[in-house]
Amino acid sequence: MKRVLVVDDERSGRRVLQIMIEELGLSSIAAESGEGALEHLQNETVHLVLTDLKMPGMSGLQLLKEIRASDTELPVIILTAYGTVQTAVEAMKNGAFDYILRPFDADTLEAVIRRALAFRRIEIENQLLREQLEEKPETRGIQGNSAAIQEVISLISKVAPTKSPVLITGETGTGKELAAQAIHRSSPRKSELFVALNCAAIPSQLLESELFGHVRGAFTGADSPRPGKFEVADGGTLFLDEIGDMPYDLQAKLLRVLEEGVVERVGSNTQLDIDVRIISSTNRDLSVAIAENHFREDLFYRLNVFQVQMPPLRQRADDIVQLAQVFLERYCSQLGKIPPTIRPDTARILETYAWPGNVRELRNLMERASVLCEETTLGPRFVRSLLPATMSHETDDETQEDGLDSAVESLERRLILQALSKTGDNKAKAARLLKIAERTLWYKLKKFGM
């Protein structure tokens, strides 16, 4: 819930404003002086300041200047019964959001307050979107027609309308964040923010502040207050990527937020109510992390109400060529080039390669191909040159004997991939389906880099 700080030296004036604010569904705190307001701002989370202009001691304009010295983004609205053009201009020049003359009606005040809070939210959203575009300019929706990915899409459609937490698991590069975005876009929260935080990419000593925010002076370098990702995502979805890498001591604080629905900024004792849907992801086996005391079991059960397992690309052989063509068209469009088509013999190479980096590796290979390919078609020799050394040693002018061996290996890879896809990556069942010993299957998986 958004909190408004009311600053007025007259008790009756403060109370009237607080009543009006609380009727708007907002919470309020009050200070009778500018000095008292600064103390509140030092120790508590505030989303908007509503201050009288003329007060004993520090005036509203002086308070505004003090706030701007430490926080350039907090909206400040100035109220006065002694307005002049000069003071209004000075207030706006010093960063006031608006300047209202007393007496005013409730509708006018409500409109300005809502506009100030909406403007601040738009600023946060724009900054967040800029960061996401800089980090992931290629992000799109989930694509593919294979049985494995269609099962994921079906599960997403079922869990998206709920408020329940979702844990997305899968190998690196399988598209866990795309799945999280798809859940958000299909949920009742789709008009609110989707906020992503990579728990593995932020130093442990800073992760708590990123999650919960901090007040000014909470730690060295905290020169101004800052909202955490929970506050920013209020009403929307918070995606905690690589949750398995979160420090153990911080997991207890996260669990408390999820259980109680309140958050405290670092350095503050003020609790803020938050309404956030949590989606998390990991490429780790959390059951192993729990057994090794690296992950809290109670947090796991809180996050794992629904689980979405993203299949590796080797189980999505039917999608590989479609995805490759999509990536080619995307990157060639950015370069102003006509995308090459993928030849059938090239398609066979793409479909039988193990793709240890999954969709991310395929995307990166197609980006390189978009830049380097000068033909109208994507040939097998060219694609092999872009693959790792274990694949790129083959050439188009191999001897007949080598060519036969290559064809047999290619067929073996395809049959193994199909068996793994049909059995949900169960090696024992796949071996029985292929009518070979499980030990033989493991040998071939190692041999083919699968």
N, C-alpha and C positions, 0 to 999 in steps of 0.2 A: 504494500500500500504506500502511495506517495505521501511524503511528509512535508508540510509547509511550516516555516518558522515565521511567526507574527511578532513584529517589533513595534511597540508603542508604549510611551510613558504613561498613558492613561489606561487604568485598569478596565474601565467600561469599554473603551475602544478596542482593547485587545480581545475582550470576551465576545463582543459582537462579531469581530472578524473570525474568531475561532468557530463560533456557531455556524456562520455562513460557509466556512471551509468544510466543516464536518458534514454539513448537509449535502455537499458535493461528493461525499464518499471518500474524502481525504482525511488523513490524520494531521494534527497540528500540535505545535509546542509554542510557548510564548516567552518573550523577554521584554523587560521594561526599559532597556537601554541598549545602545549600540555595543557597549562593553559586554553586557550579558549575552547579546546575540553572538558575538565572536567566541565566547566561551562555549555556547551550544554547538557552534560550527566546528570547534576544535574537537569535541568529544562525541558528537552525534551525527547521524546521517540525515541530511536535509536535501530535498529536491527543488525547493523554491523558497525565496525570502520575500516577505511582504512587509515593508517598513514605512513608518511615518517619516516625514522629512524633518520636521522641527522637533527636537528632543533635547532635554538638558544634557550637557556633556557632549558626547559624540552625536553629530547629526546624521540623518539618513544618507546624505551625500558622502560624508566621511566614512560611514559604515560601508557604503558601496565601494569606495576606493580601497578600503582594507580587504574586502572580499575579493576584489579583482586582483589584488597583489598576490593572492595565494590560489585563487580559483577563477579561471577565465571563463568557465562554462556555466556556473550556477546562475539560473535566472533570478533577477532581482526586480521587483515591482515597487515603485515609490508612490506613496499616498500623501497628499497634502491639501490643506484648506487654504494655503497661502501661495498658490501657484502663480508664477510669472513665466513669461517666455524665456527669460534668461536662465532660471533654475531648471526649466524643462530641458532646454538645450544642453545645459551642463550635465544633467543627469544622463541623457542619452549619449553624450560624448564619452562619459565615463563607464558606459557599458550597461546601463539600466535596460531591462527588457521593455518596460513601459512606464508611463507616468500618468497617474489618475488623480483627478481633482475631487475633493470632498465638497459637498455630499455626493455620493454615487448610489446607484440602485444595484440590487443584487445581481440582475442579469448582466450588467456591465462588468462587474467584478468577476463573475463566473466565466464570461467570455474571455477576459484577459488571462485569467488563471489557466484555463484549459488550453488557450493558445500558447502560453509560455511552456507548459508541460509537454504539449505536442511538439513544439519547436525543438525542445531539448531532446526528445525522443528521436525526432528525425535526424538531428545532428549525430546522435549515437549510431543510429541505423546506417547512415551514409558512411560513417567512419568504418563501421563493421563491414559493410559491403565492399568498400575500397580495399580493406585488408584481405578479404576473401578473394577478390578478383586478382590481387597481386600474387597471392599464394597459389590459387588454383584457377587459372583462366580457362582451363579445359573442362571444368566440371559440367556434366550433363546428367540426364536421367539414366536409369538402368535400361539396358538394351539387350536383346537376345530372345531366341525362340526355343532354346533347348529345354528339355524337361526339368533340368536342375534349376535354371534361372526362373522358369515359369512357376515353379513351386515356391521360390522366394517371393515373387511378385504376389502370388496368391496369399501367402502368410502376411505380407505387409498390408494388404487390403483389409485383412481381418483385425490386425492389432492397431492400425492407425487411428480408428475412431475412439479408442479408449484413452484413459489418462495413465495407464499402467506403464512402468518403466520397461524398457526393452534393452536386452544385451545382444549386440551383434558380434558374432565370432567369425573367424576365418583367417586364412593366411594373409600376409602382407600383399597389398596390391589387388585384392579381390573386389574392392569397391564398397567397403563398409560405410564410408561417409555418404556415398551416393544412396545407399539403403536408408541411412538415417534421414537424409533430405527427403527421400520419397515418403517416409512415414510422416514427416512434418507436413509436407505438401498435401497429404491426403487426410490430415487430421482437422478437427475443429479449430486448431490454433494456427492454421495456415496463413492467416492475415497478420500474425504476430511474428516476432523475430525468431530466426533459427541461429543460435550462437554456438560455434564450435570451439573447443579448447583441446589441444593436444597435450596430454599429461606427460608425455615422454619428451617433449621439446622444450619444456620450461624448467629451469633449475628448481630444485625442491624448495629452496628458501624463498622463492618468489611465487611458487604455485598457490600457496594459501591466499596471497594478496590477489592473484589473478581470479581465483574462485570467489572470494568473499569481499574483496575490496579492502580499502584501508582509510583511516582518517589521517589528517595532517600530523606529522611527527610520530607516527606509529613505529617507524624504524628509520635508520639512516637513509636519506635520499627521498623519504616521503614528504616532499615539500608542499604537496597539495592533496586534498582528499580525492579518492578515486573509487567509482563503483566497481564491484566485481562482476564476473560473468553471470552470476545468479541474478543480481539486480537488473542487469541489462536484458536478460532473457525473461524477465517477469512477464507472465501471461503467455509466453511462447515455449520454445524447446531449447534445452541445453544439451549439446552433444559432447560427451566426455570421451575423446578418442584415446586409445591405448590406456584404458583405466588400470590395467594390470601393472603399469609402471608407476602408479601413484605411491608416494611414500607411505609406509605403514601407519605412522602416527597421524597423518592427515586423513587417512581413511575413516578414523573414528569421528572426526569433525564433519566429514561429508555425511556419514551415517546419521548424525544428529540433525543435520539440516533436512535430510530426506524424511526422517521420522517426525520432526516437529514443524516443518514448513516455515522455519524462521532462519534468518541469517544475521550474523554480526560481523561488521567490518573489523579488520585487524586494528587493535588499539581502541576499540569502542565497546561499551557495554549495552548499547542500544540494539534491541532486536527489531528486525524488519520482517513483516510477513511477506512471503513470496509464493507465487503460484507458477511453478515451472515443471514441465514434463521432461524427465531425464531419459536420454538414450545414451548408452555407453557402448564401447567396442573394445576388443582385444584380439591380438593374434597369439596370445598365450593360452596355455591350458590352465585355467584358474583353479581347477581341482588340485593340480600339482602345486601351484603357488600357495594354496590353503594348507596343504599337507606340510609344506616347508615353512609355514608361518610368515609368508610374504604377502598374504592377502587375507583379509578378515572374512570369515565364513558368514557372519551376520550381514555384512555389506553385500556379499555375493548374492545371498537370497533376496535382499532388498532390490538389487539391480536386475536379477534374472527372473522377473515375473514372466516375461516372454523372451524366448531366444530365437534369433534369426541366424542361421548358419549360411554364410556366403560360400558357395562352391568354388574351388580352385578352377582355373581356366582349363586344366587338363580334363575336367569332368564336363566341360562345355564345348566339346569339339565342334558341335554343329553351329556354334555362335562365332567361331574364330574368324572366319572369312568375312562375315557380316560386320563384325567389330573393326577388323582391319580396314575395310573399305570406308567405314564411317570416319575413322581417324585420318585416312588418306585424304578424303574429301575436305575435312575440317582444316587440316594443315596446309593443303594445297590452296584452298580458298584464301587463307591468310597470306600466302605467298603470291597470289594472283596467277596460279598455275592451273592447268587442267589436270585433274587427278588421273594417274595411270590406273588401268584395270588390272585385276589380279588374275593371272593365267591359271588354268586348272592344275598344271604341274607344280606351280608355286603354292597353290591352295593346299595341295597334299603335304608339302613341307611344313606349312604353317600349322596344319591340323595335327601333325604327328610329333611336333616339337613339344617338349615337356612344359615350357613356360614357367620356370621356377619363380619368376617375378610377377606372374599372372597378368591381369589386364594392364597393369601399369607398364610391364615390360613390353607387351604388344603395342601399347600406345607410343612408347618411346621409340620402338623400332620403326613404326610407321611415320613418326615425326622425322627421323633421320632419312627414311626412304623418300619422303616428300621433298626434302632439300636436295638429295643426291641423285635421285632417279632422273634421267634425261630421256627416257623412252616413253612410249604411250602405254606400254604394258609393264607389269612388274614380273620380271623373269626369275627363275629359280637360282641361277648363278648369282644374280645381284642380291637376292634375299639371303642366300647362304653366306655371302660376304659380310652381312650385317649381324649374323647370328654368332654366338660364342664359338670358340675354337672347336669344341666337340662336335659341332654341326657343320662348320664352314670348311672342313677339310675335303668334303666331297666336291667333285667337279662334274660338269656336263659331259666331258670327254673321257669318262672313266672307261676302263676295259670292260668287256662284256661280263667277265666273272665278278668284278667289283660292282658293276651295275646290278647284277642279280642279287648279290649280297645286300646291297642298299635297298633294293625293292623288297626283299624278304624282311629286313629290319623295319622298313616303313610299314609293311602290313602287320608285323608283330606289334608295333607301337599302337597302330590304329585299333587292333583287336583288344589290346590291353586297356586302352583308354575307354573303349566302349564297355568292357566288362566292369571296370571301376565305376563308370558312370551309372550302370544299371544296378550295382550293388551298394551304392552310396559310399564308395571308397573302402569297402570292407575287403581286405586282401584275401582272407580265407575263402569267402564266397566267390570272389572274382577268380581265384585259382580253380575252384570246382567248376565254375562256368566255362573256363577255358580248357578244362580237363588236363591240367598240369599240376604238379606238386606245388604247394605254397612256397617251398624253398626255391623252386625254379622261378616262380613269379618274382620273388624278392631279388633274385640274381639279375633278372632281366630289367627290373625297375632301376637297379643300380647301374647296370650296363648302359641303359638308354638315358640316364640322368633324369629319371622320372620320380 
